[in-house]
Each structure stands twice: as C-alpha cells, then as structure tokens.
Amino acid sequence: MQVRVKFSEFPEFQHTIVLQSVLGRGKYTVYHAKGVSFDNSFALKVFSKSSSGKNHYAREKKVLSQLNHKNVISYVPILEHSLPYELLATEYTPNGDFFDFVTQGGMRTERLVRTYFHQLIEGLEYLHSMGVAHLDLKVENLLLDKECSLKILDFDQAQPADDTEMRSGGTLGYRAPEVLRTACKNLKAADMYAAGVILYTFRTGEMPFVEVKNEKVKPSAKYETFRNSRERFWRAKEKEVQTPLSQEFRDLLNGMWAEDPEKRMKLEDVKRSRWYNGEIYTQEELQCQVPEILNLIRTN
C-alpha cells in the first residue's frame, strides 16, 4: 500500500511511502514503511479514528514529541497524509525487538546483560527527568537499533510521572504489587519494578513471576514466594534456570521488587549497586559483537 505524506521537517514536499510489512500487531498495528523517492524507513503505528484511538494517538504523540534521547525511540512528525487513520511515525530499527533477541539466546554473557540494562536505566532516568512515567515497560517494548543500542518505545500508556493515580493496567507479569491492587500512587516506582522484571528476563531468558490464579503454577513463579522467603525463591530460581545468580544480582532485584513502593530502589540506588557497577561493553564493542549474535540467531 502506498501513502502520500508530508513530513513537518519538509512541509513543501509530498512524499510517497510504501507499507512493506507488519512489524507488530497488538492494540494497534505497526508497519515498516519505506520511502519511494528517498532512502529512508519508518515505523508507522496506525490508530483508528474512534474516540479511543484518537485519545491513545494524541497521548503518545504528545509524549514522543517532547523526547530526545539515545535510548528512546525517535519521533518523526507528520504534517498530513492520505490515509483515513491517525499515523504515528518513528525511526525504524532494523534489528528487531529484545523479546526475540532474549528468547533466542542473544544475551550470551552477564556483561552484555549489564550493558543493555545500563541503557534501559539511562533511558528510564531520562524519561523520569522529563516528567514521564512509561507504565508499560516490557521486553517487547525495547528495540535494537541499527547501531545495536537499546530503544524504549510504545508510550500510549504513559502518564505524567507526578500523577498519583495510574490509569492503565500495564502488562501481565510486569505489574508491581500495588498495580495489581489498583492502588498505584508512585508511578516511578511502578516503572522500577518493571525494569527489574526486564533485568531478570535479560539474565535468564524467563519471566520471574506468573500472573494466573492456578494452583499448578510453581511456587517460585509467584510473587508471594518472593515476598515470604527470598532465600527459598532464589534457591528455586537458580535451580530452574540452571545458571548461577550472584548475590549482587539478587540484592539488586530484591531492592527493585520491594513490595512497598516507598522502600523500592530508586534510580540512584540502582546506579550505586554493586552489580550495576560491574563491567560493560563500549558502544564500539557492541557494534562488533551483537551483529554476529544476530546473524547466528537468524541462521539457526
């Protein structure tokens, strides 16, 4: 499908872009779009013109238009277009999302895990400094850009960080205890809890907690086990993933998953933690190693 578009940066020109493939189908469909007369690609998120679609579009556009950070997806403002939908354009990231990268064994070393966790924390620190709480942080909402850096995306559930009531429901498995109780008043703390879930998933390839009312679920997959006996929880997890999890790593997650949001680790606490301050890769090293890992994943 071809779309005629005028970008705000060049309002005097009308470009033709082609929707080439679907990048994702969730609440809204995201397409890979490529210019016909110019060499550039975009990710186009399509919103219906229903009241709900317009509201989500307006919220995400408002948030993205004020952000500019190396670990946050870049917004590409559109002046007008030819489709009967609302379109939100962002940079295209050719290396996919972290869900595929993590679940297919891309996180080969703890050093790589720590490097990308640093980038997540840097992006999150920037968002919070700009007064934005993401509120839907998850592995699927992190992308690998062309330079193999992490990018945070999908802001349709974002709110001002100083709000005292969370309007969205978040995503199963990433929701802090107070979010589950619909009693979230500290939105930054909810983001920190989700960042901890992402860190664990980066390290092990598995989610730490399961949100289902099912007695067959392993005790170690329940937050209640973590809350009641952290020692038993970590002993079971280490056995399940068959990977040694250092005490420094456990201490960090113990702090990020604290049940009381006021006692939960803040960004500055995370950045002072011993595990966080271990060895990481430089950007040059990432750009050397990660493409090789991606090639191995794609050929297997």
Backbone as CSV, one residue per row, in Angstrom:
resi,resn,N_x,N_y,N_z,CA_x,CA_y,CA_z,C_x,C_y,C_z
1,MET,0.836,-1.195,0.000,0.000,0.000,0.000,0.875,1.250,0.000
2,GLN,0.520,2.217,-0.825,1.245,3.468,-0.876,0.497,4.558,-0.108
3,VAL,1.260,5.417,0.550,0.681,6.513,1.327,1.397,7.801,0.936
4,ARG,0.631,8.849,0.709,1.217,10.167,0.441,1.360,10.915,1.760
5,VAL,2.547,11.427,2.000,2.863,12.009,3.301,3.624,13.310,3.134
6,LYS,3.298,14.283,3.978,4.117,15.481,4.134,4.680,15.464,5.550
7,PHE,6.002,15.465,5.638,6.651,15.495,6.939,6.823,16.946,7.392
8,SER,6.694,17.167,8.690,6.786,18.522,9.235,8.129,19.167,8.927
9,GLU,9.174,18.335,8.840,10.509,18.877,8.582,10.626,19.455,7.173
10,PHE,9.848,18.892,6.226,9.881,19.371,4.832,8.441,19.588,4.356
11,PRO,7.758,20.609,4.867,6.327,20.782,4.572,6.030,21.096,3.115
12,GLU,7.029,21.543,2.369,6.795,21.915,0.971,6.796,20.709,0.034
13,PHE,7.199,19.522,0.542,7.286,18.327,-0.308,6.253,17.280,0.112
14,GLN,5.692,16.620,-0.888,4.833,15.474,-0.609,5.575,14.215,-1.038
15,HIS,5.739,13.296,-0.093,6.474,12.061,-0.367,5.505,10.890,-0.485
16,THR,5.953,9.871,-1.178,5.206,8.618,-1.241,5.988,7.562,-0.477
17,ILE,5.323,6.923,0.462,5.950,5.827,1.203,5.119,4.563,1.015
18,VAL,5.775,3.442,1.107,5.122,2.144,0.904,5.136,1.359,2.201
19,LEU,3.972,0.838,2.583,3.891,-0.043,3.746,4.369,-1.424,3.308
20,GLN,5.540,-1.831,3.801,6.170,-3.045,3.286,5.829,-4.310,4.061
21,SER,5.758,-4.198,5.369,5.498,-5.392,6.175,4.975,-4.972,7.540
22,VAL,4.368,-5.920,8.231,3.861,-5.671,9.580,4.977,-5.951,10.585
23,LEU,5.267,-4.974,11.419,6.288,-5.146,12.460,5.692,-5.684,13.746
24,GLY,4.427,-5.387,13.979,3.810,-5.855,15.211,2.308,-5.643,15.196
25,ARG,1.593,-6.559,15.833,0.147,-6.437,15.993,-0.187,-6.572,17.466
26,GLY,-0.553,-5.510,18.065,-1.005,-5.531,19.445,-2.328,-4.803,19.490
27,LYS,-2.414,-3.834,20.374,-3.591,-2.996,20.408,-3.724,-2.235,19.084
28,TYR,-2.557,-1.874,18.503,-2.508,-1.168,17.229,-1.464,-1.842,16.341
29,THR,-1.661,-1.762,15.028,-0.735,-2.381,14.088,0.391,-1.403,13.757
30,VAL,1.604,-1.948,13.672,2.776,-1.151,13.322,3.367,-1.721,12.038
31,TYR,3.626,-0.823,11.067,4.152,-1.228,9.769,5.572,-0.696,9.565
32,HIS,6.334,-1.449,8.781,7.591,-0.929,8.251,7.243,-0.193,6.964
33,ALA,7.565,1.101,6.920,7.272,1.917,5.745,8.570,2.452,5.162
34,LYS,8.676,2.420,3.847,9.898,2.853,3.172,9.563,3.896,2.121
35,GLY,10.417,4.923,2.027,10.214,5.960,1.038,10.452,5.457,-0.377
36,VAL,9.650,5.966,-1.325,9.808,5.595,-2.733,10.870,6.466,-3.394
37,SER,10.814,7.763,-3.132,11.727,8.695,-3.813,12.903,9.115,-2.939
38,PHE,12.990,8.575,-1.735,14.090,8.907,-0.836,14.430,7.672,-0.008
39,ASP,15.686,7.568,0.352,16.178,6.355,1.011,16.037,6.479,2.522
40,ASN,14.854,6.172,3.025,14.629,6.208,4.460,13.489,5.265,4.811
41,SER,13.532,4.744,6.031,12.489,3.851,6.514,11.920,4.387,7.827
42,PHE,10.674,3.998,8.105,9.996,4.426,9.321,9.203,3.258,9.881
43,ALA,8.848,3.384,11.133,7.833,2.520,11.720,6.567,3.357,11.833
44,LEU,5.481,2.874,11.254,4.214,3.607,11.272,3.211,2.874,12.150
45,LYS,2.788,3.521,13.208,1.776,2.959,14.097,0.423,3.536,13.687
46,VAL,-0.544,2.656,13.450,-1.836,3.066,12.907,-2.903,3.021,13.990
47,PHE,-3.560,4.175,14.205,-4.634,4.299,15.184,-5.953,4.546,14.447
48,SER,-7.006,3.928,14.916,-8.320,4.219,14.337,-8.738,5.635,14.729
49,LYS,-9.738,6.151,14.019,-10.232,7.486,14.349,-11.424,7.439,15.300
50,SER,-11.560,6.309,15.993,-12.532,6.239,17.074,-12.054,7.131,18.214
51,SER,-12.903,7.390,19.164,-12.502,8.253,20.291,-11.345,7.631,21.061
52,SER,-11.371,6.306,21.231,-10.280,5.626,21.941,-8.978,5.731,21.165
53,GLY,-9.050,5.462,19.838,-7.852,5.544,19.008,-7.266,6.932,18.996
54,LYS,-8.120,7.943,18.871,-7.649,9.328,18.868,-6.990,9.695,20.193
55,ASN,-7.572,9.228,21.282,-7.007,9.539,22.604,-5.624,8.930,22.776
56,HIS,-5.468,7.653,22.387,-4.172,6.991,22.504,-3.147,7.640,21.576
57,TYR,-3.593,7.989,20.368,-2.701,8.661,19.415,-2.241,10.000,19.969
58,ALA,-3.169,10.784,20.471,-2.835,12.115,20.984,-1.891,12.029,22.168
59,ARG,-2.134,11.049,23.043,-1.279,10.909,24.220,0.141,10.524,23.827
60,GLU,0.263,9.522,22.935,1.598,9.072,22.550,2.335,10.140,21.753
61,LYS,1.628,10.822,20.858,2.248,11.890,20.079,2.752,13.000,21.002
62,LYS,1.953,13.391,21.974,2.345,14.463,22.888,3.607,14.089,23.653
63,VAL,3.671,12.835,24.120,4.851,12.394,24.879,6.080,12.348,23.976
64,LEU,5.965,11.657,22.835,7.130,11.467,21.967,7.681,12.783,21.412
65,SER,6.803,13.733,21.175,7.244,14.987,20.568,8.148,15.806,21.471
66,GLN,8.157,15.492,22.777,8.993,16.256,23.696,10.263,15.505,24.107
67,LEU,10.469,14.314,23.550,11.590,13.478,23.981,12.706,13.446,22.946
68,ASN,13.933,13.387,23.432,15.100,13.280,22.547,16.246,12.662,23.344
69,HIS,16.402,11.357,23.220,17.435,10.645,23.975,17.880,9.429,23.183
70,LYS,19.134,9.083,23.311,19.708,7.976,22.530,19.065,6.633,22.831
71,ASN,18.410,6.483,23.997,17.786,5.210,24.345,16.263,5.276,24.361
72,VAL,15.720,6.272,23.665,14.271,6.408,23.488,13.998,6.531,21.989
73,ILE,12.992,5.842,21.515,12.680,5.859,20.083,12.449,7.292,19.610
74,SER,12.937,7.611,18.411,12.832,8.971,17.874,11.522,9.158,17.124
75,TYR,10.892,10.277,17.378,9.623,10.645,16.751,9.876,11.354,15.422
76,VAL,9.089,11.010,14.405,9.178,11.662,13.090,7.832,12.342,12.837
77,PRO,7.738,13.659,13.039,6.430,14.330,12.921,5.906,14.383,11.493
78,ILE,4.630,14.061,11.337,3.939,14.090,10.049,2.971,15.266,10.039
79,LEU,3.000,16.041,8.962,2.112,17.192,8.819,0.730,16.773,8.310
80,GLU,0.737,15.926,7.282,-0.525,15.407,6.742,-0.248,14.131,5.959
81,HIS,-1.311,13.337,5.740,-1.157,12.080,4.999,-2.485,11.713,4.362
82,SER,-2.474,10.650,3.547,-3.640,10.317,2.726,-4.495,9.176,3.261
83,LEU,-4.186,8.628,4.436,-4.957,7.502,4.959,-6.049,7.970,5.927
84,PRO,-7.157,7.239,6.011,-8.245,7.612,6.924,-8.003,7.113,8.352
85,TYR,-6.780,7.237,8.815,-6.398,6.814,10.157,-5.487,7.885,10.756
86,GLU,-5.204,7.724,12.030,-4.152,8.532,12.641,-2.845,7.749,12.512
87,LEU,-1.786,8.399,12.067,-0.495,7.739,11.877,0.557,8.373,12.771
88,LEU,1.305,7.524,13.449,2.420,7.987,14.272,3.699,7.369,13.712
89,ALA,4.618,8.202,13.267,5.857,7.716,12.656,7.021,7.848,13.623
90,THR,7.829,6.801,13.683,9.054,6.821,14.478,10.179,6.222,13.647
91,GLU,11.389,6.322,14.162,12.517,5.722,13.463,12.315,4.218,13.324
92,TYR,12.853,3.657,12.273,12.803,2.216,12.039,14.067,1.575,12.597
93,THR,13.900,0.509,13.353,15.043,-0.187,13.949,15.156,-1.572,13.309
94,PRO,16.137,-1.775,12.452,16.206,-2.995,11.635,16.557,-4.265,12.399
95,ASN,17.026,-4.124,13.638,17.469,-5.317,14.353,16.414,-5.920,15.275
96,GLY,15.179,-5.468,15.139,14.085,-6.118,15.853,13.967,-5.731,17.313
97,ASP,13.183,-6.528,18.051,12.963,-6.205,19.461,13.712,-7.169,20.373
98,PHE,13.741,-6.831,21.637,14.500,-7.612,22.595,13.812,-8.924,22.966
99,PHE,12.521,-9.045,22.709,11.858,-10.313,23.008,12.493,-11.437,22.203
100,ASP,12.615,-11.232,20.893,13.244,-12.255,20.050,14.715,-12.436,20.416
101,PHE,15.398,-11.325,20.635,16.833,-11.387,20.948,17.085,-12.185,22.223
102,VAL,16.273,-11.927,23.242,16.460,-12.595,24.541,16.023,-14.050,24.483
103,THR,14.818,-14.308,23.955,14.290,-15.671,23.982,15.038,-16.614,23.048
104,GLN,15.771,-16.065,22.073,16.545,-16.907,21.173,18.025,-16.979,21.547
105,GLY,18.319,-16.576,22.779,19.665,-16.783,23.293,20.661,-15.701,22.973
106,GLY,20.172,-14.483,22.673,21.090,-13.407,22.312,21.918,-12.873,23.465
107,MET,21.388,-12.946,24.673,22.107,-12.420,25.834,23.128,-13.456,26.306
108,ARG,24.258,-13.507,25.639,25.218,-14.583,25.842,26.019,-14.452,27.136
109,THR,26.218,-13.239,27.633,27.077,-13.043,28.796,26.431,-12.070,29.776
110,GLU,26.842,-12.162,31.029,26.349,-11.229,32.033,26.798,-9.804,31.713
111,ARG,27.953,-9.682,31.094,28.442,-8.361,30.705,27.512,-7.720,29.679
112,LEU,26.990,-8.512,28.745,26.056,-7.992,27.751,24.730,-7.617,28.412
113,VAL,24.263,-8.456,29.325,23.050,-8.151,30.084,23.201,-6.816,30.798
114,ARG,24.326,-6.650,31.478,24.556,-5.417,32.240,24.634,-4.211,31.322
115,THR,25.243,-4.366,30.162,25.357,-3.260,29.213,23.983,-2.772,28.783
116,TYR,23.113,-3.702,28.424,21.784,-3.287,27.980,20.915,-2.815,29.148
117,PHE,21.151,-3.347,30.326,20.425,-2.832,31.489,20.843,-1.392,31.770
118,HIS,22.117,-1.080,31.614,22.578,0.305,31.735,21.801,1.202,30.778
119,GLN,21.659,0.756,29.535,20.967,1.577,28.549,19.496,1.744,28.903
120,LEU,18.872,0.689,29.424,17.489,0.796,29.884,17.366,1.819,31.007
121,ILE,18.266,1.743,31.973,18.224,2.662,33.106,18.497,4.098,32.659
122,GLU,19.416,4.281,31.728,19.686,5.631,31.222,18.464,6.205,30.517
123,GLY,17.782,5.374,29.722,16.566,5.834,29.055,15.466,6.141,30.049
124,LEU,15.312,5.277,31.056,14.279,5.476,32.060,14.576,6.710,32.918
125,GLU,15.832,6.906,33.251,16.220,8.093,34.020,15.866,9.360,33.244
126,TYR,16.109,9.346,31.945,15.757,10.500,31.115,14.243,10.725,31.115
127,LEU,13.467,9.660,30.927,12.010,9.800,30.923,11.519,10.426,32.219
128,HIS,12.000,9.904,33.337,11.558,10.426,34.628,11.997,11.875,34.823
129,SER,13.184,12.212,34.316,13.645,13.603,34.424,12.783,14.543,33.583
130,MET,12.144,13.999,32.547,11.254,14.782,31.693,9.813,14.742,32.195
131,GLY,9.616,14.136,33.357,8.288,14.079,33.944,7.379,13.047,33.332
132,VAL,7.959,11.982,32.731,7.178,10.946,32.059,7.373,9.601,32.758
133,ALA,6.278,8.952,33.119,6.313,7.561,33.581,5.816,6.690,32.430
134,HIS,6.564,5.661,32.073,6.215,4.843,30.905,5.014,3.951,31.178
135,LEU,5.072,3.167,32.242,3.971,2.344,32.743,3.620,1.127,31.889
136,ASP,4.429,0.831,30.893,4.261,-0.429,30.171,5.621,-0.942,29.709
137,LEU,6.609,-0.829,30.592,7.936,-1.348,30.271,7.883,-2.868,30.226
138,LYS,8.392,-3.432,29.140,8.474,-4.875,28.978,9.477,-5.166,27.877
139,VAL,9.906,-6.398,27.793,10.936,-6.762,26.820,10.472,-6.458,25.400
140,GLU,9.179,-6.656,25.126,8.655,-6.403,23.777,8.665,-4.921,23.410
141,ASN,8.745,-4.045,24.399,8.757,-2.601,24.140,10.167,-2.027,24.153
142,LEU,11.135,-2.875,23.888,12.526,-2.454,23.750,13.029,-2.929,22.394
143,LEU,13.664,-2.035,21.651,14.147,-2.354,20.314,15.659,-2.239,20.231
144,LEU,16.218,-2.963,19.270,17.641,-2.869,18.940,17.784,-2.030,17.681
145,ASP,18.409,-0.868,17.781,18.522,-0.021,16.602,19.679,-0.459,15.709
146,LYS,19.912,0.276,14.641,20.924,-0.123,13.670,22.331,-0.105,14.242
147,GLU,22.544,0.638,15.343,23.846,0.681,15.993,23.913,-0.268,17.189
148,CYS,22.899,-1.153,17.295,22.835,-2.172,18.353,22.634,-1.566,19.733
149,SER,22.005,-0.406,19.790,21.651,0.218,21.061,20.196,-0.073,21.392
150,LEU,19.875,-0.006,22.671,18.514,-0.237,23.152,17.689,1.030,23.006
151,LYS,16.443,0.858,22.557,15.496,1.968,22.429,14.187,1.594,23.115
152,ILE,13.694,2.493,23.972,12.391,2.317,24.609,11.315,2.878,23.683
153,LEU,10.228,2.148,23.508,9.140,2.624,22.659,7.793,2.380,23.311
154,ASP,6.738,2.729,22.600,5.337,2.484,22.958,4.924,3.270,24.209
155,PHE,4.478,4.492,23.974,4.134,5.394,25.069,2.635,5.651,25.175
156,ASP,1.811,4.740,24.654,0.383,5.038,24.682,-0.245,4.826,26.056
157,GLN,0.521,4.269,27.012,0.026,4.180,28.380,0.763,5.129,29.330
158,ALA,1.663,5.954,28.773,2.459,6.848,29.606,1.587,7.920,30.258
159,GLN,2.064,8.371,31.423,1.391,9.438,32.158,2.440,10.379,32.744
160,PRO,2.019,11.579,33.146,2.940,12.432,33.902,3.422,11.710,35.150
161,ALA,4.721,11.765,35.392,5.299,10.988,36.490,4.805,11.425,37.857
162,ASP,4.301,12.650,37.969,3.825,13.106,39.274,2.335,12.851,39.491
163,ASP,1.677,12.168,38.530,0.299,11.732,38.773,0.269,10.813,39.983
164,THR,-0.826,10.813,40.692,-0.941,9.938,41.876,-1.951,8.821,41.657
165,GLU,-2.357,8.615,40.411,-3.256,7.513,40.090,-2.906,6.981,38.716
166,MET,-2.684,5.688,38.635,-2.333,5.047,37.369,-3.609,4.678,36.631
167,ARG,-3.736,5.162,35.395,-4.965,4.953,34.630,-4.949,3.664,33.826
168,SER,-3.764,3.174,33.466,-3.670,1.979,32.623,-3.491,0.726,33.480
169,GLY,-3.604,-0.418,32.828,-3.492,-1.679,33.563,-2.143,-2.352,33.480
170,GLY,-1.227,-1.832,32.621,0.073,-2.469,32.486,-0.029,-3.796,31.757
171,THR,1.034,-4.595,31.853,1.108,-5.885,31.169,1.333,-6.999,32.181
172,LEU,0.645,-8.110,32.000,0.778,-9.257,32.888,2.240,-9.645,33.073
173,GLY,2.610,-9.885,34.316,3.963,-10.327,34.627,4.916,-9.197,34.940
174,TYR,4.581,-7.977,34.512,5.458,-6.818,34.735,4.865,-5.854,35.762
175,ARG,3.713,-6.197,36.310,2.984,-5.270,37.158,3.373,-5.403,38.625
176,ALA,3.702,-4.285,39.214,4.077,-4.256,40.630,2.876,-4.617,41.498
177,PRO,3.120,-5.056,42.742,2.002,-5.451,43.619,0.928,-4.386,43.762
178,GLU,1.346,-3.118,43.873,0.347,-2.059,44.044,-0.453,-1.822,42.771
179,VAL,0.129,-2.135,41.603,-0.609,-2.027,40.347,-1.690,-3.100,40.296
180,LEU,-1.343,-4.296,40.747,-2.321,-5.389,40.792,-3.478,-5.062,41.723
181,ARG,-3.188,-4.304,42.766,-4.243,-3.923,43.718,-4.986,-2.677,43.261
182,THR,-4.663,-2.157,42.079,-5.201,-0.880,41.579,-5.048,0.213,42.627
183,ALA,-3.861,0.234,43.238,-3.591,1.228,44.284,-2.253,1.919,44.035
184,CYS,-1.863,2.034,42.757,-0.562,2.614,42.425,-0.610,4.136,42.512
185,LYS,0.203,4.700,43.397,0.278,6.150,43.572,1.673,6.698,43.282
186,ASN,2.642,5.803,43.132,4.009,6.208,42.828,4.374,5.594,41.474
187,LEU,4.187,6.360,40.415,4.329,5.820,39.066,5.776,5.494,38.723
188,LYS,6.711,6.273,39.247,8.117,5.977,39.002,8.499,4.634,39.623
189,ALA,7.968,4.351,40.796,8.269,3.077,41.459,7.712,1.902,40.667
190,ALA,6.549,2.088,40.027,5.981,1.027,39.187,6.904,0.744,38.003
191,ASP,7.477,1.795,37.414,8.446,1.609,36.332,9.682,0.861,36.816
192,MET,10.130,1.151,38.025,11.328,0.496,38.554,11.086,-0.997,38.746
193,TYR,9.916,-1.358,39.235,9.592,-2.773,39.398,9.651,-3.486,38.042
194,ALA,9.039,-2.886,37.021,9.033,-3.495,35.685,10.441,-3.602,35.121
195,ALA,11.283,-2.596,35.397,12.678,-2.658,34.939,13.403,-3.843,35.574
196,GLY,13.061,-4.156,36.816,13.638,-5.331,37.470,13.212,-6.626,36.804
197,VAL,11.947,-6.703,36.403,11.464,-7.888,35.674,12.230,-8.044,34.361
198,ILE,12.451,-6.932,33.677,13.213,-6.969,32.421,14.632,-7.452,32.673
199,LEU,15.260,-6.956,33.727,16.626,-7.390,34.043,16.682,-8.897,34.271
200,TYR,15.765,-9.424,35.058,15.755,-10.868,35.311,15.569,-11.638,33.996
201,THR,14.674,-11.146,33.139,14.413,-11.815,31.865,15.629,-11.746,30.955
202,PHE,16.311,-10.604,30.936,17.567,-10.493,30.200,18.549,-11.569,30.650
203,ARG,18.662,-11.727,31.948,19.697,-12.611,32.525,19.377,-14.088,32.340
204,THR,18.089,-14.454,32.422,17.729,-15.875,32.447,16.953,-16.340,31.212
205,GLY,16.394,-15.408,30.455,15.546,-15.791,29.330,14.143,-16.175,29.732
206,GLU,13.816,-16.025,31.015,12.497,-16.395,31.526,11.923,-15.254,32.359
207,MET,10.593,-15.232,32.476,9.929,-14.259,33.345,10.023,-14.731,34.795
208,PRO,10.182,-13.824,35.747,10.289,-14.254,37.142,8.961,-14.657,37.773
209,PHE,7.881,-13.963,37.386,6.581,-14.185,38.023,5.506,-14.451,36.982
210,VAL,4.500,-15.228,37.386,3.374,-15.542,36.515,2.104,-15.027,37.176
211,GLU,1.298,-14.310,36.421,0.053,-13.764,36.960,-1.127,-14.620,36.539
212,VAL,-1.335,-15.729,37.214,-2.515,-16.561,36.960,-2.973,-17.166,38.278
213,LYS,-4.274,-17.336,38.401,-4.817,-17.993,39.590,-4.901,-19.480,39.283
214,ASN,-3.762,-20.127,39.407,-3.674,-21.529,39.030,-2.753,-22.229,40.028
215,GLU,-3.288,-23.169,40.750,-2.509,-23.843,41.787,-1.383,-24.687,41.207
216,LYS,-1.439,-24.975,39.892,-0.392,-25.781,39.286,0.871,-24.970,38.981
217,VAL,0.783,-23.657,39.076,1.945,-22.820,38.841,2.975,-23.079,39.936
218,LYS,4.240,-23.192,39.547,5.297,-23.432,40.527,5.319,-22.337,41.576
219,PRO,5.548,-22.683,42.840,5.612,-21.655,43.886,6.612,-20.542,43.560
220,SER,7.727,-20.888,42.899,8.752,-19.886,42.601,8.303,-18.907,41.530
221,ALA,7.189,-19.206,40.849,6.670,-18.277,39.842,5.677,-17.291,40.448
222,LYS,5.473,-17.378,41.748,4.518,-16.496,42.421,5.260,-15.426,43.220
223,TYR,4.751,-14.222,43.124,5.373,-13.136,43.878,5.296,-13.403,45.382
224,GLU,4.274,-14.115,45.817,4.112,-14.402,47.248,5.312,-15.158,47.802
225,THR,5.888,-16.054,46.991,7.070,-16.790,47.451,8.235,-15.840,47.645
226,PHE,8.427,-14.937,46.706,9.485,-13.932,46.837,9.271,-13.080,48.074
227,ARG,8.038,-12.671,48.294,7.732,-11.806,49.437,7.946,-12.530,50.767
228,ASN,7.566,-13.798,50.827,7.610,-14.533,52.092,8.972,-15.128,52.413
229,SER,9.725,-15.529,51.383,11.037,-16.149,51.615,11.933,-15.932,50.408
230,ARG,12.689,-14.866,50.447,13.563,-14.571,49.317,14.628,-15.643,49.134
231,GLU,15.101,-16.183,50.226,16.125,-17.234,50.124,15.568,-18.443,49.385
232,ARG,14.355,-18.872,49.738,13.739,-20.021,49.061,13.450,-19.690,47.593
233,PHE,12.992,-18.484,47.334,12.696,-18.051,45.978,13.942,-18.131,45.096
234,TRP,15.056,-17.556,45.561,16.264,-17.525,44.741,16.894,-18.913,44.585
235,ARG,16.786,-19.728,45.603,17.311,-21.090,45.507,16.552,-21.858,44.415
236,ALA,15.227,-21.686,44.379,14.422,-22.375,43.367,14.686,-21.820,41.975
237,LYS,14.814,-20.517,41.874,15.045,-19.903,40.566,16.388,-20.343,39.974
238,GLU,17.410,-20.368,40.795,18.727,-20.768,40.310,18.711,-22.207,39.811
239,LYS,17.950,-23.042,40.485,17.827,-24.440,40.066,17.063,-24.533,38.742
240,GLU,16.023,-23.732,38.591,15.206,-23.757,37.377,15.985,-23.301,36.151
241,VAL,16.683,-22.189,36.267,17.355,-21.631,35.092,18.728,-22.241,34.863
242,GLN,19.199,-23.026,35.851,20.497,-23.709,35.752,21.620,-22.733,35.419
243,THR,21.540,-21.586,36.059,22.530,-20.524,35.873,22.829,-19.919,37.229
244,PRO,24.085,-19.762,37.588,24.395,-19.122,38.870,23.977,-17.654,38.853
245,LEU,23.257,-17.247,39.874,22.816,-15.857,40.025,23.511,-15.285,41.252
246,SER,24.418,-14.370,41.027,25.267,-13.873,42.109,24.455,-13.154,43.179
247,GLN,25.034,-13.065,44.366,24.371,-12.370,45.458,24.179,-10.896,45.119
248,GLU,25.127,-10.316,44.392,24.994,-8.912,43.995,23.789,-8.724,43.071
249,PHE,23.586,-9.672,42.170,22.433,-9.631,41.259,21.135,-9.789,42.049
250,ARG,21.118,-10.727,42.971,19.931,-10.947,43.797,19.618,-9.715,44.642
251,ASP,20.646,-9.121,45.223,20.440,-7.939,46.068,19.804,-6.802,45.282
252,LEU,20.254,-6.636,44.051,19.689,-5.581,43.211,18.210,-5.832,42.962
253,LEU,17.854,-7.047,42.574,16.450,-7.338,42.295,15.605,-7.350,43.565
254,ASN,16.176,-7.780,44.670,15.446,-7.692,45.938,15.003,-6.256,46.198
255,GLY,15.876,-5.312,45.893,15.549,-3.908,46.096,14.570,-3.373,45.071
256,MET,14.689,-3.822,43.828,13.804,-3.321,42.767,12.404,-3.917,42.864
257,TRP,12.281,-5.071,43.542,10.977,-5.724,43.675,10.378,-5.569,45.067
258,ALA,10.895,-4.662,45.867,10.339,-4.466,47.207,8.834,-4.215,47.105
259,GLU,8.077,-4.863,48.002,6.620,-4.751,47.916,6.137,-3.327,48.168
260,ASP,6.731,-2.661,49.122,6.366,-1.286,49.434,7.035,-0.349,48.427
261,PRO,6.267,0.349,47.589,6.891,1.214,46.573,7.762,2.316,47.158
262,GLU,7.482,2.723,48.381,8.297,3.768,49.008,9.646,3.226,49.471
263,LYS,9.761,1.910,49.629,11.022,1.283,50.028,11.747,0.663,48.830
264,ARG,11.119,0.702,47.696,11.706,0.133,46.478,12.905,0.981,46.045
265,MET,13.885,0.327,45.437,15.050,1.056,44.943,14.643,2.136,43.955
266,LYS,15.261,3.288,44.074,15.105,4.356,43.102,16.254,4.265,42.098
267,LEU,16.172,5.067,41.049,17.201,5.026,40.015,18.595,5.240,40.572
268,GLU,18.723,6.207,41.475,20.054,6.477,42.040,20.566,5.306,42.879
269,ASP,19.657,4.567,43.507,20.060,3.381,44.282,20.564,2.285,43.344
270,VAL,19.852,2.089,42.247,20.255,1.084,41.265,21.650,1.406,40.729
271,LYS,21.870,2.656,40.407,23.149,3.060,39.817,24.304,2.966,40.808
272,ARG,24.004,2.920,42.098,25.058,2.753,43.107,25.296,1.290,43.467
273,SER,24.434,0.386,43.004,24.523,-1.012,43.423,25.779,-1.677,42.853
274,ARG,26.243,-2.702,43.533,27.496,-3.371,43.155,27.365,-4.071,41.800
275,TRP,26.246,-4.771,41.587,26.105,-5.486,40.318,26.082,-4.505,39.155
276,TYR,25.371,-3.418,39.289,25.258,-2.425,38.217,26.620,-1.880,37.826
277,ASN,27.514,-1.775,38.784,28.812,-1.166,38.530,29.881,-2.157,38.091
278,GLY,29.436,-3.314,37.624,30.361,-4.269,37.026,30.742,-3.859,35.615
279,GLU,31.447,-4.741,34.940,31.989,-4.441,33.617,30.899,-4.404,32.553
280,ILE,30.993,-3.439,31.623,30.070,-3.343,30.495,30.866,-3.202,29.196
281,TYR,30.177,-3.360,28.068,30.795,-3.172,26.760,30.725,-1.709,26.341
282,THR,31.703,-1.273,25.591,31.632,0.033,24.948,30.681,-0.063,23.753
283,GLN,30.276,1.072,23.217,29.412,1.074,22.047,30.109,0.405,20.863
284,GLU,31.400,0.641,20.736,32.164,0.028,19.639,32.184,-1.495,19.780
285,GLU,32.341,-1.986,21.006,32.337,-3.435,21.229,30.969,-4.028,20.929
286,LEU,29.902,-3.315,21.304,28.553,-3.783,20.996,28.366,-3.931,19.491
287,GLN,28.789,-2.918,18.752,28.599,-2.927,17.306,29.446,-3.991,16.615
288,CYS,30.440,-4.486,17.324,31.257,-5.568,16.783,30.647,-6.933,17.106
289,GLN,30.144,-7.104,18.334,29.700,-8.421,18.793,28.248,-8.745,18.459
290,VAL,27.360,-7.775,18.648,25.931,-8.071,18.530,25.526,-8.482,17.118
291,PRO,26.021,-7.846,16.043,25.648,-8.327,14.698,25.991,-9.799,14.474
292,GLU,27.099,-10.253,15.034,27.451,-11.666,14.901,26.436,-12.552,15.605
293,ILE,25.989,-12.117,16.791,24.970,-12.878,17.524,23.669,-12.892,16.735
294,LEU,23.270,-11.743,16.193,22.045,-11.661,15.401,22.116,-12.569,14.178
295,ASN,23.247,-12.630,13.527,23.405,-13.500,12.357,23.254,-14.968,12.739
296,LEU,23.829,-15.346,13.868,23.708,-16.723,14.339,22.260,-17.063,14.643
297,ILE,21.539,-16.134,15.276,20.135,-16.360,15.606,19.309,-16.527,14.331
298,ARG,19.566,-15.672,13.351,18.767,-15.703,12.118,19.027,-16.914,11.248
299,THR,20.231,-17.487,11.363,20.564,-18.639,10.523,20.226,-19.971,11.187
300,ASN,19.885,-19.949,12.469,19.535,-21.194,13.174,18.034,-21.487,13.073
